[in-house]
């Protein structure tokens, strides 16, 4: 006889607390303190004007990052948003251009396109919940300059198809790896396929300094232009007041420089990355292996199982009407689950709630970039239902974060909870 569900008064399947999804944040300790205190003791807080006898923490982080991921260049920034905007500008995106972006991503991935004075074109997702390459190809036109490819919730996009499309149409590729640091596709690190890869160190991310970002690339001029945009004062130049060395090297930018204190925290956090990924992948595998035989449940498919960072478990139910009862029952069992999409609940990770873009909101009465004399294509239109596949997929998904702090016992209790609830609600 099946055990009575907790929602009906039975015992909980999971009796241990649920950890918040701050993978690196919860690990902050003596190494982070040591690095920060060293920066303070040196009185070295700004990388370009620090005491000459000491190395820059930020520069050291860039060198370690580039070496690990196999990129020629790495540039630390104050946020992933700053990294994405710098990368877009460095890749030549500007007025009149269109940039393709997935409709399932945090809004910043789309907002930076408008920040670069280009027009975002929102693309649908496939069942992996990453961007659908077929929809990318459908939406390419002569105005398409680039695409922002988001490895959403730690799962790699179909990079073979995407890079083939980009090469065919001569389109720049910026990879948004905010939620996928350390992930791979066919054995190659995410962020190293396109023209630029961008990473986040915001507090919810795998490794963190509260805020921060990184750009990786392999082209020297792209790197130079990223530096120009992220540091409009051009502190990075060998001779900051010299004439430009080539056309397009110097232009007005912004300030997305990383501070030495952020760099100090990140040096310690970076050394934790492999261990965090190993534990999350272990936990994810235990849970997926424990539920994959259940009828009525389909684990989220992946383009590369080994490349998934393991930050979450997502699975489909066969009807969206089952999701909320299933989630409520899991929570009663002590399992920290949630649904992903509800039309009535705003979530800036889903394009349907991006009112700023759908309604073409601008900070002034000049409706730039949508009313732009340089844009030669048909008017780009949006609607709340323009990516129907994505909304249908998301409406049937149950998701659970998989923090590395969970034990094997925690994972086994989660499996027990899902199996209990599936008997009744799946």
C-alpha positions in Angstrom: 0.0 0.0 0.0 1.3 3.4 -0.9 2.4 5.8 1.9 -0.1 8.5 2.6 0.9 11.9 1.1 2.0 14.6 3.5 -0.5 17.0 1.9 -3.2 14.6 3.2 -1.6 14.3 6.7 1.0 11.6 6.0 4.7 11.8 7.0 7.1 14.0 5.0 9.4 12.3 2.6 12.1 14.9 3.2 12.8 15.9 6.8 15.9 18.0 6.3 15.9 21.7 5.5 16.2 23.0 1.9 19.2 25.1 1.1 18.9 28.4 -0.8 20.4 28.4 -4.3 23.6 30.4 -3.4 26.1 27.7 -4.5 29.3 29.7 -4.0 27.8 32.2 -1.6 27.2 29.6 1.1 30.8 28.5 0.8 32.4 31.9 1.5 35.0 31.5 4.2 38.6 32.0 5.1 40.0 32.0 1.5 37.7 34.9 0.5 38.6 36.8 3.7 42.3 36.2 3.1 42.1 37.6 -0.5 40.1 40.6 0.5 42.2 41.5 3.5 45.3 41.2 1.3 43.9 43.7 -1.1 43.0 46.1 1.7 46.4 45.7 3.4 48.0 46.6 0.1 45.7 49.6 -0.3 45.2 48.4 -3.9 41.5 48.8 -4.8 41.6 50.0 -8.4 43.4 47.8 -10.9 44.9 50.6 -13.1 46.3 52.8 -10.4 47.3 50.3 -7.7 50.7 50.2 -6.0 53.2 49.1 -8.7 54.9 46.6 -6.5 51.8 44.4 -6.3 49.9 42.5 -9.0 46.3 43.3 -9.7 43.8 40.8 -8.3 41.5 41.5 -11.2 44.2 40.8 -13.8 45.2 37.6 -12.0 41.5 36.5 -12.1 41.4 37.2 -15.9 44.5 35.2 -16.5 43.2 32.2 -14.5 39.8 32.4 -16.2 41.3 32.5 -19.8 43.6 29.6 -19.0 40.9 27.4 -17.6 38.4 28.0 -20.4 41.0 27.9 -23.2 40.4 31.5 -24.4 43.1 33.9 -25.6 41.6 36.8 -23.7 39.4 37.4 -20.6 38.1 40.7 -19.4 36.5 41.2 -16.0 33.5 43.5 -15.7 31.2 44.8 -13.0 28.3 42.6 -14.1 27.2 40.2 -16.8 24.9 42.8 -18.1 28.0 45.1 -18.6 29.8 42.1 -20.2 27.0 41.5 -22.7 26.6 45.1 -23.7 30.4 45.5 -24.1 30.5 42.3 -26.2 27.6 43.5 -28.5 29.2 46.8 -29.1 32.6 45.2 -29.6 31.1 42.9 -32.3 29.8 45.9 -34.2 26.1 45.9 -33.2 24.4 49.2 -33.4 21.6 51.3 -34.9 19.6 49.6 -37.6 20.7 46.1 -36.6 18.6 43.2 -35.3 19.8 40.8 -32.7 18.2 37.4 -32.1 17.7 36.4 -28.4 15.9 33.6 -26.7 12.6 34.4 -25.0 13.5 32.2 -22.0 16.3 34.1 -20.2 16.6 36.9 -17.7 15.4 40.2 -19.2 19.0 41.6 -19.1 19.9 39.4 -22.1 17.3 41.3 -24.2 17.7 44.7 -22.5 21.4 44.9 -23.6 20.4 44.7 -27.2 18.3 47.9 -26.8 21.2 49.3 -24.9 23.4 48.8 -27.9 20.7 50.7 -30.0 19.7 47.6 -31.9 16.3 45.8 -32.1 15.8 42.6 -30.2 14.1 39.7 -32.1 12.7 37.1 -29.7 13.1 33.5 -30.6 11.2 30.4 -29.5 12.6 27.4 -27.5 12.8 23.7 -28.1 12.0 21.0 -25.5 15.4 21.6 -23.9 14.2 25.1 -23.0 17.1 26.6 -24.9 16.7 28.5 -28.1 15.3 26.6 -31.1 17.8 26.7 -34.0 15.0 26.3 -36.5 13.3 29.5 -35.2 16.6 31.3 -35.3 16.9 30.5 -39.0 13.4 31.5 -39.7 13.9 35.0 -38.2 17.2 35.9 -39.9 17.0 38.7 -42.5 19.5 41.1 -44.0 19.2 43.3 -40.8 20.3 40.5 -38.5 23.8 41.3 -37.1 24.1 39.0 -34.1 22.5 36.5 -31.7 22.6 36.2 -28.0 22.7 32.5 -27.2 21.6 31.7 -23.6 22.6 28.4 -22.0 19.5 28.6 -19.8 19.4 26.9 -16.4 22.8 25.4 -16.9 22.0 23.4 -20.1 24.1 23.9 -23.2 22.3 25.1 -26.4 22.7 23.1 -29.6 26.0 24.8 -30.5 26.7 22.7 -33.6 23.5 23.8 -35.3 23.8 27.3 -34.0 27.3 27.9 -35.1 26.5 26.4 -38.6 23.7 28.9 -38.9 25.9 31.8 -37.8 28.6 30.8 -40.3 26.1 30.4 -43.1 24.6 33.9 -42.6 27.8 35.7 -41.3 26.2 36.5 -37.9 28.1 37.3 -34.7 27.4 35.0 -31.7 27.5 36.2 -28.1 27.1 33.4 -25.6 25.3 34.2 -22.3 26.7 31.8 -19.8 25.4 33.6 -16.7 23.7 30.4 -15.5 26.2 27.9 -17.1 29.7 28.6 -15.9 31.8 25.5 -16.3 29.3 23.9 -18.6 30.4 22.2 -21.8 29.2 21.1 -25.2 30.9 18.1 -26.8 33.8 18.5 -24.4 34.3 22.2 -25.1 33.6 24.9 -22.6 30.5 27.0 -23.1 31.4 30.6 -23.9 34.2 29.6 -26.3 32.1 28.8 -29.3 31.0 32.3 -30.3 32.7 35.6 -30.8 32.3 36.4 -27.1 31.2 34.5 -24.0 29.8 36.3 -21.0 29.6 35.1 -17.4 27.9 36.3 -14.2 29.1 36.4 -10.6 25.9 37.7 -9.2 24.9 36.2 -5.9 22.5 33.5 -7.2 25.2 32.2 -9.6 27.5 29.2 -9.1 30.5 31.3 -8.0 29.9 34.8 -6.8 31.2 38.1 -5.4 27.6 39.5 -5.1 28.1 41.1 -8.5 30.6 40.9 -11.3 31.0 39.5 -14.8 33.6 38.2 -17.4 34.0 38.3 -21.1 36.1 35.7 -23.0 37.1 35.9 -26.6 39.9 34.9 -29.0 40.1 37.9 -31.4 42.5 40.7 -30.4 40.5 43.5 -31.9 37.2 42.3 -30.3 39.1 42.2 -27.0 40.4 45.7 -27.5 36.9 47.0 -28.4 35.4 45.2 -25.3 38.0 47.0 -23.2 37.2 50.4 -24.9 33.5 50.0 -24.1 33.9 48.7 -20.6 36.4 51.5 -19.8 35.6 54.8 -21.6 38.6 56.5 -19.9 40.8 54.0 -21.8 43.0 53.3 -18.8 43.9 49.9 -20.3 45.7 51.4 -23.4 49.6 51.3 -23.5 49.4 55.1 -24.1 45.9 56.2 -23.1 46.3 59.6 -24.9 47.8 58.2 -28.1 46.0 58.2 -31.5 44.0 55.1 -32.2 46.1 52.3 -33.6 43.4 51.2 -36.1 40.0 52.4 -37.2 37.3 51.5 -34.6 39.7 51.2 -31.6 38.5 54.3 -29.7 34.9 55.4 -29.1 32.7 56.5 -26.3 31.8 53.8 -23.9 30.8 53.3 -20.3 32.3 52.1 -17.0 31.9 48.4 -16.3 35.3 47.9 -14.7 35.6 45.3 -11.9 37.0 46.5 -8.6 40.0 44.9 -6.9 37.8 43.8 -4.0 35.4 41.9 -6.3 38.5 40.4 -8.0 39.8 39.3 -4.7 36.6 37.5 -3.7 36.4 35.9 -7.2 40.0 34.5 -7.0 38.9 32.4 -4.0 35.5 31.6 -5.5 37.1 30.5 -8.8 39.1 27.8 -7.0 35.8 26.4 -5.7 34.2 26.1 -9.2 35.1 22.5 -10.0 34.1 21.2 -6.6 30.7 22.9 -6.7 30.0 21.6 -10.2 31.0 18.1 -9.2 28.6 18.1 -6.3 25.7 19.6 -8.2 26.1 17.1 -11.0 26.2 14.3 -8.5 23.1 15.5 -6.8 21.3 16.1 -10.1 22.2 12.6 -11.4 20.9 10.9 -8.2 17.5 12.6 -8.6 17.1 12.2 -12.4 18.1 8.5 -12.2 15.6 8.0 -9.4 12.6 9.4 -11.3 13.3 8.7 -15.0 11.2 5.5 -15.0 8.1 7.2 -13.6 5.0 7.3 -15.9 3.7 10.8 -16.6 7.1 12.4 -15.9 9.7 13.3 -18.6 13.1 14.8 -17.4 14.1 17.8 -19.4 16.1 16.6 -22.5 19.6 18.0 -23.0 21.8 18.5 -26.0 24.7 17.2 -24.0 24.0 15.4 -20.7 27.7 15.6 -19.6 27.8 19.3 -20.3 24.9 20.3 -18.0 26.2 22.2 -15.0 23.7 20.4 -12.7 22.2 23.5 -11.1 18.6 22.2 -11.2 16.3 19.3 -12.1 13.4 20.1 -14.4 10.8 17.6 -15.6 7.7 17.7 -17.7 4.2 16.6 -16.7 1.8 15.6 -19.5 -0.6 18.4 -18.6 -0.2 21.9 -17.3 -3.2 21.4 -15.1 -1.3 18.9 -13.1 1.7 21.2 -12.3 0.4 23.3 -9.4 -1.2 20.3 -7.5 2.1 18.4 -8.1 4.2 21.3 -6.8 1.9 21.8 -3.7 2.1 18.1 -2.9 6.0 18.1 -3.2 6.3 21.2 -1.0 4.1 19.4 1.6 6.6 16.5 1.4 9.4 19.0 2.3 10.8 19.2 -1.3 11.5 22.7 -2.5 9.9 22.5 -5.9 8.1 25.2 -8.0 6.4 25.7 -11.3 8.0 27.8 -14.0 5.3 29.6 -15.9 2.0 31.2 -15.1 0.5 33.9 -17.3 -0.7 35.7 -14.3 2.6 35.8 -12.3 5.3 38.2 -13.6 8.7 36.6 -14.1 11.4 38.5 -15.9 12.9 35.2 -17.1 10.0 34.8 -19.6 9.5 37.1 -22.6 5.8 37.3 -22.1 6.4 39.6 -19.1 8.9 41.9 -20.8 6.5 44.8 -21.1 9.4 47.1 -21.8 10.1 45.4 -25.1 6.6 44.1 -26.1 5.3 47.7 -25.7 8.5 49.2 -27.0 9.0 51.4 -24.0 11.8 54.0 -24.2 13.2 56.6 -21.7 12.4 59.5 -24.0 9.8 60.4 -26.6 12.3 59.3 -29.3 11.3 55.7 -29.9 14.9 54.5 -30.5 15.8 51.8 -31.6 12.4 50.7 -33.0 11.9 53.9 -35.0 15.3 54.1 -36.6 16.1 55.5 -40.1 19.0 53.1 -40.3 16.7 50.0 -39.9 15.9 48.9 -43.4 13.8 45.8 -42.7 10.1 45.5 -41.9 9.0 46.7 -38.5 9.7 44.2 -35.7 6.5 43.3 -33.9 5.9 41.6 -30.6 3.1 39.8 -28.9 2.6 37.9 -25.6 2.0 34.7 -27.5 4.7 35.0 -30.2 6.7 32.0 -28.9 3.9 29.4 -28.4 6.2 26.3 -28.1 8.1 27.9 -25.3 5.0 28.8 -23.3 3.5 25.4 -23.8 6.8 23.7 -22.6 7.2 26.0 -19.6 3.6 25.6 -18.5 4.2 21.8 -18.0 7.5 22.1 -16.1 8.3 21.4 -12.5 11.7 22.6 -11.3 13.9 22.0 -8.3 17.2 23.8 -7.5 20.1 21.4 -6.8 22.5 23.3 -4.5 25.8 21.6 -3.9 25.3 21.8 -0.1 22.7 19.0 -0.4 23.8 15.5 0.7 23.2 12.2 -0.9 20.6 11.6 1.7 18.8 14.8 0.8 18.7 13.7 -2.8 17.4 10.3 -1.9 14.6 11.9 0.1 13.7 14.2 -2.8 13.5 11.1 -5.0 11.2 9.5 -2.5 9.0 12.6 -2.4 8.7 12.8 -6.2 7.8 9.1 -6.4 5.2 9.4 -3.7 3.5 12.4 -5.4 3.8 11.0 -8.9 1.7 8.0 -7.9 -1.2 10.4 -7.2 -0.7 13.5 -9.4 1.3 12.5 -12.4 
